[in-house]
Amino acid sequence: MLHQYQMNGYSIVLDVYSGAVHVVDEVAYDVIARLGKSSPDEIVAALAEKYADRPEVTPDEIRACLDEVEALRAAGQLDSPDPYAAAADRFQRRPGVVKALCLHVAHTCNLDCSYCFASQGKYHGARALMSFDVGKQALDFLVAKSGDRVNLEVDFFGGEPLMNWDVVKRLVAYARSIEAETHKKFRFTLTTNGVLVDDEVIDFANREMHNVVMSIDGRKFVHDRFRVDCAGNGSYDRVVPKFQKFAAARGDREYYVRGTYTHYNTDFTADLLHLADLGFDRLAMEPVVCPPGDPCALTDDDLPVLLAQYEALATEMHARERAGRPFTFYHYMLDLAHGPCIYKRIAGCGAGTEYLAVTPTGDLYPCHQFVGEPRFRLGDVWQGVTDRALTDEFARCNVYARPACADCWARLYCSGGCAANAYHASGSITGAYEYGCKLFRKRLECAVWLQVAARYAPDGAPRDSAETT
């Protein structure tokens, strides 16, 4: 399977199954587009006619280009066969271990964001805080179900987890106390809206948290449209200085400033650049998750704007990189040399099998986006997973089980996409959220282009033509 596209003067060909990226000239781009559709003689004749006004593009040159393309095919770097389809069923039968928990330590929040997928942190239920005993049992459950895996991940999530900060600290201390005897190593992540951040939080997080996710939507008027307290007051002026101090203190430790864009700020690139100008250099921006009829919801008319925004963001990131002012955008992080393992390419995030969410009362769900939906309750941290049929359903939820993914060139980069988004859009975890798919495909094109531009445009300028590689 091949994917061809042109962006900012580059003609790019992605070979899906080998992962090879080819930067080609116009003639090679046209040759590759005709592979398998026309005979070699037909390709030469068609392109000789197309380039009749360019004397340097002779039939012999076209045939030589065709020979080079065929050599790439023979080497398994172009139009390569699918090596993974036969492995998909085998991965379903792998013995599962739990490697990560999302601990919902607070089903309550000190902000009242109307677009919140978690219903202002309550997950459509009652406000609640996780007790230390429930959290401790969750950690014990994780250790018991993790098999031989050494590195375990725990996300402190909400709602707003800082509203239950003492329990967070006690759970971290407990986890550290059992690492040696259990031969485990815990990596913690904290997601916060910043309202309660203070020096003590910063110091503790910088000692203990592998990653910190800080929620800011961007420009002040964008952020304050939705991220308000219960009195309706915007939170931008309160949280930005705290997050700037927090990020500066993180040093080389991981953090992300994460925003949400909606129908009201489809020009989200301006928000990301605003955050970069505030000094944040690790950024993420996600499309809103809400019902289609919600005023925040992204529309079909918004889609062309959003796709153009992703291209504009990539172009600006390239320019800033060359100017010595780089920043990272989460969705453009792409390892072309090694990439994710085969299992991750096929099975994705492991929701419902390797990754589970835990509510304040100890109930288990496949991930945070399913919490509060009775059909997706898996069990609890005392009895473990009791709904084996549901676990099996998620174990079968790989990219080859999704009919809509069969012909998609991006499927081994998104692993079929988010099961929760698929379910809420189609009614099935093996369905598809096509709007999100279109956004992902554009992000992937931009991510590849960024690496191509970094390699082939040392002066930082977009090119008018590209080289064959």
Secondary structure as UniProt FT lines:
FT   STRAND          2..7
FT   TURN            8..9
FT   STRAND          10..15
FT   TURN            16..18
FT   STRAND          21..24
FT   HELIX           26..33
FT   TURN            34..37
FT   HELIX           40..50
FT   TURN            51..53
FT   TURN            55..56
FT   HELIX           59..74
FT   TURN            75..76
FT   HELIX           85..92
FT   STRAND          100..104
FT   STRAND          106..107
FT   TURN            114..115
FT   TURN            117..124
FT   STRAND          128..129
FT   HELIX           132..144
FT   TURN            147..148
FT   STRAND          151..157
FT   HELIX           161..164
FT   HELIX           165..182
FT   STRAND          185..192
FT   TURN            195..196
FT   HELIX           199..208
FT   STRAND          209..215
FT   HELIX           220..226
FT   TURN            230..231
FT   HELIX           236..250
FT   TURN            251..252
FT   STRAND          254..261
FT   HELIX           263..265
FT   HELIX           268..277
FT   TURN            278..279
FT   STRAND          282..287
FT   TURN            292..293
FT   TURN            295..296
FT   HELIX           300..302
FT   HELIX           303..322
FT   TURN            323..324
FT   STRAND          328..329
FT   HELIX           330..332
FT   HELIX           342..347
FT   TURN            348..349
FT   TURN            352..354
FT   STRAND          355..358
FT   TURN            360..361
FT   STRAND          363..365
FT   HELIX           368..370
FT   TURN            371..372
FT   HELIX           374..376
FT   STRAND          379..380
FT   TURN            381..383
FT   STRAND          384..385
FT   HELIX           388..395
FT   HELIX           399..401
FT   HELIX           403..405
FT   TURN            406..407
FT   TURN            409..410
FT   HELIX           411..414
FT   TURN            415..416
FT   HELIX           419..426
FT   TURN            429..430
FT   HELIX           434..456
FT   TURN            458..459
//
